[in-house]
Amino acid sequence: MDTDRNEVARIMVGHASHIRLHTGNVINWNLLKKHKFRPAMTSSDELMDAMHTAMQTWIRSMNIESPNLPEPRNILDVSNTELVAPIDSEQRDQMKLSVKLFLTRWDPELIRQAVDHVTRELGVQRIDSVIVSLPISPPTSLLEPNNNSTSVIHDLEKVKPIWKEMQSTVDSGHVTNIGVCDFDQESLKELNDWARIKPSTNQINLTNCCAVPCDLIQYSREKSIELLTHNDPAEILSGRKFQSFMSEATDDINSTSWSPAYVARYSVLVRYRGIVHSKGYLLSAERSSQDGAEDYGFF
């Protein structure tokens, strides 16, 4: 029976050109128990394990005994439905929903897609905070570590289209506050001077450093920009890792044609109490070309 489900899943993935995956609430995820004694577990490790669990749950949930098998489609939604935790509308004001958005390419449209994805999956109209983590090593942007290795210098001309779309999410009422990730003092000042809606936060990686640069602290205080810290890897999900995941999880023979577009990590806190209600990952991935996609007759 599991073999039949795996075959149906392989066919559906073979027809798809776009996958949207939701891990569900990883706090209630049973597989996390095996990692409770692994303090070195990274967010990338957590994401990969949660993706595998979501895919396995999706495959197991298929009712292949029904005469109406799921039809192949271009956009495939994969979700760990057992762990999805929508926010109760009556309790929304008591919750703070924050999102960190990891982009894999300099495409402003991904901002809107990710915001829509999060609000739809969690059943909300508004996100309290979105922090954007820009793509690593873009072809035409300047990325240079500063002396303390906590942030990078970003080319403002590359950042502007992304930030304009971030601003539009605030204008539409779907996001309240917007911020950036790993900006040094110079880049933060350039963005803050230019932006119509100023960044409210700047998240800094202290994995390889013990302190935030003094000039960044001083400038952030002057402009009322909150400084947060993180220990996320520079690339939370590489194209190669996602392709390996697709090959292993679904036996997709054209897995090398897949590439992730974004990963959105959300967390929901109970306001003023410090209690984590839920935490999860949403990702979007696309197939570069359907020329090599499997052409199956669907049984």
Contacts in CASP RR format, 6 or more apart in sequence:
PFRMAT RR
TARGET T0000
AUTHOR 0000-0000-0000
METHOD contacts of the structure
MODEL  1
MDTDRNEVARIMVGHASHIRLHTGNVINWNLLKKHKFRPAMTSSDELMDA
MHTAMQTWIRSMNIESPNLPEPRNILDVSNTELVAPIDSEQRDQMKLSVK
LFLTRWDPELIRQAVDHVTRELGVQRIDSVIVSLPISPPTSLLEPNNNST
SVIHDLEKVKPIWKEMQSTVDSGHVTNIGVCDFDQESLKELNDWARIKPS
TNQINLTNCCAVPCDLIQYSREKSIELLTHNDPAEILSGRKFQSFMSEAT
DDINSTSWSPAYVARYSVLVRYRGIVHSKGYLLSAERSSQDGAEDYGFF
1 64 0 8 1.000
2 59 0 8 1.000
2 60 0 8 1.000
4 64 0 8 1.000
5 59 0 8 1.000
5 60 0 8 1.000
5 62 0 8 1.000
5 64 0 8 1.000
6 59 0 8 1.000
6 250 0 8 1.000
6 251 0 8 1.000
8 62 0 8 1.000
8 64 0 8 1.000
8 69 0 8 1.000
8 70 0 8 1.000
9 55 0 8 1.000
9 58 0 8 1.000
9 59 0 8 1.000
9 62 0 8 1.000
9 250 0 8 1.000
10 250 0 8 1.000
10 251 0 8 1.000
10 252 0 8 1.000
10 294 0 8 1.000
11 72 0 8 1.000
11 294 0 8 1.000
11 296 0 8 1.000
11 297 0 8 1.000
11 298 0 8 1.000
12 70 0 8 1.000
12 72 0 8 1.000
12 73 0 8 1.000
12 76 0 8 1.000
13 19 0 8 1.000
13 76 0 8 1.000
13 246 0 8 1.000
13 250 0 8 1.000
13 252 0 8 1.000
14 72 0 8 1.000
14 252 0 8 1.000
14 254 0 8 1.000
14 293 0 8 1.000
14 294 0 8 1.000
14 296 0 8 1.000
15 72 0 8 1.000
15 73 0 8 1.000
15 74 0 8 1.000
15 293 0 8 1.000
15 294 0 8 1.000
15 296 0 8 1.000
16 72 0 8 1.000
16 73 0 8 1.000
16 74 0 8 1.000
16 75 0 8 1.000
16 76 0 8 1.000
16 287 0 8 1.000
17 74 0 8 1.000
17 75 0 8 1.000
17 286 0 8 1.000
17 287 0 8 1.000
17 290 0 8 1.000
17 293 0 8 1.000
18 74 0 8 1.000
18 75 0 8 1.000
18 76 0 8 1.000
18 284 0 8 1.000
18 285 0 8 1.000
18 286 0 8 1.000
18 287 0 8 1.000
19 75 0 8 1.000
19 76 0 8 1.000
19 77 0 8 1.000
19 78 0 8 1.000
19 258 0 8 1.000
19 284 0 8 1.000
19 285 0 8 1.000
19 286 0 8 1.000
20 75 0 8 1.000
20 76 0 8 1.000
20 77 0 8 1.000
20 78 0 8 1.000
20 117 0 8 1.000
20 282 0 8 1.000
20 283 0 8 1.000
20 284 0 8 1.000
21 51 0 8 1.000
21 54 0 8 1.000
21 55 0 8 1.000
21 77 0 8 1.000
21 78 0 8 1.000
21 79 0 8 1.000
21 281 0 8 1.000
21 282 0 8 1.000
21 283 0 8 1.000
21 284 0 8 1.000
21 285 0 8 1.000
22 54 0 8 1.000
22 77 0 8 1.000
22 78 0 8 1.000
22 79 0 8 1.000
22 80 0 8 1.000
22 84 0 8 1.000
22 121 0 8 1.000
22 280 0 8 1.000
22 281 0 8 1.000
22 282 0 8 1.000
23 29 0 8 1.000
23 47 0 8 1.000
23 50 0 8 1.000
23 51 0 8 1.000
23 53 0 8 1.000
23 54 0 8 1.000
23 80 0 8 1.000
23 83 0 8 1.000
23 280 0 8 1.000
23 281 0 8 1.000
23 282 0 8 1.000
24 50 0 8 1.000
24 54 0 8 1.000
24 79 0 8 1.000
24 80 0 8 1.000
24 83 0 8 1.000
24 84 0 8 1.000
24 85 0 8 1.000
24 278 0 8 1.000
24 280 0 8 1.000
24 281 0 8 1.000
25 83 0 8 1.000
25 84 0 8 1.000
25 85 0 8 1.000
25 278 0 8 1.000
25 279 0 8 1.000
25 280 0 8 1.000
26 32 0 8 1.000
26 46 0 8 1.000
26 50 0 8 1.000
26 83 0 8 1.000
26 279 0 8 1.000
26 280 0 8 1.000
26 281 0 8 1.000
27 276 0 8 1.000
27 278 0 8 1.000
27 279 0 8 1.000
28 83 0 8 1.000
28 85 0 8 1.000
28 278 0 8 1.000
29 50 0 8 1.000
29 53 0 8 1.000
29 80 0 8 1.000
29 83 0 8 1.000
31 49 0 8 1.000
31 50 0 8 1.000
31 53 0 8 1.000
32 46 0 8 1.000
32 49 0 8 1.000
35 41 0 8 1.000
35 45 0 8 1.000
35 46 0 8 1.000
35 49 0 8 1.000
42 231 0 8 1.000
42 232 0 8 1.000
42 233 0 8 1.000
43 231 0 8 1.000
43 232 0 8 1.000
43 233 0 8 1.000
43 236 0 8 1.000
43 265 0 8 1.000
44 232 0 8 1.000
44 233 0 8 1.000
44 235 0 8 1.000
44 236 0 8 1.000
44 237 0 8 1.000
44 241 0 8 1.000
47 236 0 8 1.000
47 237 0 8 1.000
47 263 0 8 1.000
47 265 0 8 1.000
47 281 0 8 1.000
47 283 0 8 1.000
48 237 0 8 1.000
48 241 0 8 1.000
48 245 0 8 1.000
50 80 0 8 1.000
50 280 0 8 1.000
50 281 0 8 1.000
51 245 0 8 1.000
51 249 0 8 1.000
51 281 0 8 1.000
51 283 0 8 1.000
52 245 0 8 1.000
52 248 0 8 1.000
52 249 0 8 1.000
53 80 0 8 1.000
54 78 0 8 1.000
54 79 0 8 1.000
54 80 0 8 1.000
55 78 0 8 1.000
55 245 0 8 1.000
55 249 0 8 1.000
55 250 0 8 1.000
56 249 0 8 1.000
57 80 0 8 1.000
57 81 0 8 1.000
57 82 0 8 1.000
57 83 0 8 1.000
58 78 0 8 1.000
58 79 0 8 1.000
58 80 0 8 1.000
58 81 0 8 1.000
61 81 0 8 1.000
62 70 0 8 1.000
69 298 0 8 1.000
69 299 0 8 1.000
71 298 0 8 1.000
72 296 0 8 1.000
72 298 0 8 1.000
79 121 0 8 1.000
84 121 0 8 1.000
85 122 0 8 1.000
85 268 0 8 1.000
85 277 0 8 1.000
85 278 0 8 1.000
86 121 0 8 1.000
86 122 0 8 1.000
86 123 0 8 1.000
87 95 0 8 1.000
87 97 0 8 1.000
87 122 0 8 1.000
87 123 0 8 1.000
87 124 0 8 1.000
87 268 0 8 1.000
87 277 0 8 1.000
89 123 0 8 1.000
89 124 0 8 1.000
92 124 0 8 1.000
94 270 0 8 1.000
94 271 0 8 1.000
95 268 0 8 1.000
95 269 0 8 1.000
95 270 0 8 1.000
95 271 0 8 1.000
95 277 0 8 1.000
96 128 0 8 1.000
96 129 0 8 1.000
96 268 0 8 1.000
96 269 0 8 1.000
96 270 0 8 1.000
96 271 0 8 1.000
97 118 0 8 1.000
97 122 0 8 1.000
97 124 0 8 1.000
97 126 0 8 1.000
97 127 0 8 1.000
97 128 0 8 1.000
97 129 0 8 1.000
97 266 0 8 1.000
97 267 0 8 1.000
97 268 0 8 1.000
98 127 0 8 1.000
98 128 0 8 1.000
98 129 0 8 1.000
98 130 0 8 1.000
98 131 0 8 1.000
98 266 0 8 1.000
98 267 0 8 1.000
98 268 0 8 1.000
98 269 0 8 1.000
99 114 0 8 1.000
99 115 0 8 1.000
99 118 0 8 1.000
99 127 0 8 1.000
99 129 0 8 1.000
99 130 0 8 1.000
99 131 0 8 1.000
99 264 0 8 1.000
99 265 0 8 1.000
99 266 0 8 1.000
100 130 0 8 1.000
100 131 0 8 1.000
100 133 0 8 1.000
100 181 0 8 1.000
100 203 0 8 1.000
100 230 0 8 1.000
100 232 0 8 1.000
100 264 0 8 1.000
100 265 0 8 1.000
101 110 0 8 1.000
101 111 0 8 1.000
101 114 0 8 1.000
101 130 0 8 1.000
101 131 0 8 1.000
101 132 0 8 1.000
101 133 0 8 1.000
101 262 0 8 1.000
101 263 0 8 1.000
101 264 0 8 1.000
102 133 0 8 1.000
102 232 0 8 1.000
102 236 0 8 1.000
102 237 0 8 1.000
102 262 0 8 1.000
102 263 0 8 1.000
102 264 0 8 1.000
102 265 0 8 1.000
103 110 0 8 1.000
103 111 0 8 1.000
103 132 0 8 1.000
103 133 0 8 1.000
103 134 0 8 1.000
103 135 0 8 1.000
103 162 0 8 1.000
103 261 0 8 1.000
103 262 0 8 1.000
104 135 0 8 1.000
104 237 0 8 1.000
104 239 0 8 1.000
104 259 0 8 1.000
104 260 0 8 1.000
104 261 0 8 1.000
104 262 0 8 1.000
105 135 0 8 1.000
105 138 0 8 1.000
105 261 0 8 1.000
106 134 0 8 1.000
106 135 0 8 1.000
106 138 0 8 1.000
106 141 0 8 1.000
106 158 0 8 1.000
106 161 0 8 1.000
106 162 0 8 1.000
107 261 0 8 1.000
108 161 0 8 1.000
108 162 0 8 1.000
108 164 0 8 1.000
108 165 0 8 1.000
109 165 0 8 1.000
110 261 0 8 1.000
110 262 0 8 1.000
110 284 0 8 1.000
111 132 0 8 1.000
111 162 0 8 1.000
111 165 0 8 1.000
111 166 0 8 1.000
111 169 0 8 1.000
112 165 0 8 1.000
112 168 0 8 1.000
112 169 0 8 1.000
113 261 0 8 1.000
113 262 0 8 1.000
113 284 0 8 1.000
114 262 0 8 1.000
114 264 0 8 1.000
114 282 0 8 1.000
114 284 0 8 1.000
115 127 0 8 1.000
115 130 0 8 1.000
115 169 0 8 1.000
115 174 0 8 1.000
115 175 0 8 1.000
117 264 0 8 1.000
117 282 0 8 1.000
117 284 0 8 1.000
118 124 0 8 1.000
118 127 0 8 1.000
118 264 0 8 1.000
118 266 0 8 1.000
118 282 0 8 1.000
119 125 0 8 1.000
119 126 0 8 1.000
119 127 0 8 1.000
119 174 0 8 1.000
121 282 0 8 1.000
122 266 0 8 1.000
122 268 0 8 1.000
125 173 0 8 1.000
125 174 0 8 1.000
126 173 0 8 1.000
126 174 0 8 1.000
126 175 0 8 1.000
126 176 0 8 1.000
127 169 0 8 1.000
127 174 0 8 1.000
127 175 0 8 1.000
127 176 0 8 1.000
128 175 0 8 1.000
128 176 0 8 1.000
128 177 0 8 1.000
129 175 0 8 1.000
129 176 0 8 1.000
129 177 0 8 1.000
129 178 0 8 1.000
129 179 0 8 1.000
129 200 0 8 1.000
129 201 0 8 1.000
130 166 0 8 1.000
130 169 0 8 1.000
130 175 0 8 1.000
130 177 0 8 1.000
130 178 0 8 1.000
130 179 0 8 1.000
131 178 0 8 1.000
131 179 0 8 1.000
131 180 0 8 1.000
131 181 0 8 1.000
131 201 0 8 1.000
131 203 0 8 1.000
131 228 0 8 1.000
132 162 0 8 1.000
132 166 0 8 1.000
132 178 0 8 1.000
132 179 0 8 1.000
132 180 0 8 1.000
132 181 0 8 1.000
133 181 0 8 1.000
133 182 0 8 1.000
133 203 0 8 1.000
133 232 0 8 1.000
133 236 0 8 1.000
134 154 0 8 1.000
134 158 0 8 1.000
134 159 0 8 1.000
134 162 0 8 1.000
134 180 0 8 1.000
134 181 0 8 1.000
134 182 0 8 1.000
136 143 0 8 1.000
136 234 0 8 1.000
136 235 0 8 1.000
137 143 0 8 1.000
138 158 0 8 1.000
140 155 0 8 1.000
140 158 0 8 1.000
141 154 0 8 1.000
141 155 0 8 1.000
141 158 0 8 1.000
142 153 0 8 1.000
142 154 0 8 1.000
142 155 0 8 1.000
143 152 0 8 1.000
143 153 0 8 1.000
143 154 0 8 1.000
144 152 0 8 1.000
144 153 0 8 1.000
145 151 0 8 1.000
145 152 0 8 1.000
146 152 0 8 1.000
146 153 0 8 1.000
146 184 0 8 1.000
146 213 0 8 1.000
147 213 0 8 1.000
148 209 0 8 1.000
148 211 0 8 1.000
148 212 0 8 1.000
148 213 0 8 1.000
149 208 0 8 1.000
149 209 0 8 1.000
150 182 0 8 1.000
150 184 0 8 1.000
150 204 0 8 1.000
150 205 0 8 1.000
150 206 0 8 1.000
150 208 0 8 1.000
150 209 0 8 1.000
150 212 0 8 1.000
150 213 0 8 1.000
150 216 0 8 1.000
151 182 0 8 1.000
151 183 0 8 1.000
151 184 0 8 1.000
151 187 0 8 1.000
151 204 0 8 1.000
151 205 0 8 1.000
151 213 0 8 1.000
151 216 0 8 1.000
152 182 0 8 1.000
152 183 0 8 1.000
152 184 0 8 1.000
152 187 0 8 1.000
153 184 0 8 1.000
153 186 0 8 1.000
153 187 0 8 1.000
154 183 0 8 1.000
154 187 0 8 1.000
154 191 0 8 1.000
156 187 0 8 1.000
156 190 0 8 1.000
156 191 0 8 1.000
156 194 0 8 1.000
159 187 0 8 1.000
159 191 0 8 1.000
160 194 0 8 1.000
163 178 0 8 1.000
163 191 0 8 1.000
163 195 0 8 1.000
166 175 0 8 1.000
166 178 0 8 1.000
166 179 0 8 1.000
166 197 0 8 1.000
167 178 0 8 1.000
167 195 0 8 1.000
167 196 0 8 1.000
167 197 0 8 1.000
169 175 0 8 1.000
169 178 0 8 1.000
170 176 0 8 1.000
170 177 0 8 1.000
170 178 0 8 1.000
170 197 0 8 1.000
177 200 0 8 1.000
177 201 0 8 1.000
178 197 0 8 1.000
178 199 0 8 1.000
178 200 0 8 1.000
179 199 0 8 1.000
179 200 0 8 1.000
179 201 0 8 1.000
179 202 0 8 1.000
179 203 0 8 1.000
180 188 0 8 1.000
180 191 0 8 1.000
180 199 0 8 1.000
180 201 0 8 1.000
180 202 0 8 1.000
180 203 0 8 1.000
181 202 0 8 1.000
181 203 0 8 1.000
181 230 0 8 1.000
182 202 0 8 1.000
182 203 0 8 1.000
182 204 0 8 1.000
182 205 0 8 1.000
183 191 0 8 1.000
183 199 0 8 1.000
183 202 0 8 1.000
184 213 0 8 1.000
184 216 0 8 1.000
185 213 0 8 1.000
185 215 0 8 1.000
185 216 0 8 1.000
185 219 0 8 1.000
188 199 0 8 1.000
188 202 0 8 1.000
188 216 0 8 1.000
188 219 0 8 1.000
188 220 0 8 1.000
188 225 0 8 1.000
189 219 0 8 1.000
191 199 0 8 1.000
192 198 0 8 1.000
192 199 0 8 1.000
192 223 0 8 1.000
192 225 0 8 1.000
198 223 0 8 1.000
198 225 0 8 1.000
199 225 0 8 1.000
200 225 0 8 1.000
200 226 0 8 1.000
201 225 0 8 1.000
201 226 0 8 1.000
201 227 0 8 1.000
201 228 0 8 1.000
202 216 0 8 1.000
202 220 0 8 1.000
202 225 0 8 1.000
202 226 0 8 1.000
202 227 0 8 1.000
202 228 0 8 1.000
203 227 0 8 1.000
203 228 0 8 1.000
203 229 0 8 1.000
203 230 0 8 1.000
204 212 0 8 1.000
204 216 0 8 1.000
204 227 0 8 1.000
204 228 0 8 1.000
204 229 0 8 1.000
204 230 0 8 1.000
205 229 0 8 1.000
205 230 0 8 1.000
205 231 0 8 1.000
205 232 0 8 1.000
206 212 0 8 1.000
206 229 0 8 1.000
206 230 0 8 1.000
206 231 0 8 1.000
207 231 0 8 1.000
212 227 0 8 1.000
212 229 0 8 1.000
216 227 0 8 1.000
217 227 0 8 1.000
219 225 0 8 1.000
220 226 0 8 1.000
220 227 0 8 1.000
236 263 0 8 1.000
236 265 0 8 1.000
237 260 0 8 1.000
237 263 0 8 1.000
237 283 0 8 1.000
239 258 0 8 1.000
239 259 0 8 1.000
239 260 0 8 1.000
242 258 0 8 1.000
242 259 0 8 1.000
242 260 0 8 1.000
242 285 0 8 1.000
243 255 0 8 1.000
243 256 0 8 1.000
243 258 0 8 1.000
243 259 0 8 1.000
244 255 0 8 1.000
246 252 0 8 1.000
246 255 0 8 1.000
246 258 0 8 1.000
247 255 0 8 1.000
252 258 0 8 1.000
253 294 0 8 1.000
254 287 0 8 1.000
254 292 0 8 1.000
254 293 0 8 1.000
254 294 0 8 1.000
257 287 0 8 1.000
257 288 0 8 1.000
257 289 0 8 1.000
257 292 0 8 1.000
257 293 0 8 1.000
258 285 0 8 1.000
258 286 0 8 1.000
258 287 0 8 1.000
258 288 0 8 1.000
259 285 0 8 1.000
259 286 0 8 1.000
259 288 0 8 1.000
260 283 0 8 1.000
260 284 0 8 1.000
260 285 0 8 1.000
261 283 0 8 1.000
261 284 0 8 1.000
261 285 0 8 1.000
261 286 0 8 1.000
262 283 0 8 1.000
262 284 0 8 1.000
263 281 0 8 1.000
263 282 0 8 1.000
263 283 0 8 1.000
264 281 0 8 1.000
264 282 0 8 1.000
264 283 0 8 1.000
265 279 0 8 1.000
265 280 0 8 1.000
265 281 0 8 1.000
266 278 0 8 1.000
266 279 0 8 1.000
266 280 0 8 1.000
266 281 0 8 1.000
266 282 0 8 1.000
267 276 0 8 1.000
267 278 0 8 1.000
267 279 0 8 1.000
267 280 0 8 1.000
268 276 0 8 1.000
268 277 0 8 1.000
268 278 0 8 1.000
268 279 0 8 1.000
269 275 0 8 1.000
269 276 0 8 1.000
269 277 0 8 1.000
270 276 0 8 1.000
270 277 0 8 1.000
287 293 0 8 1.000
END
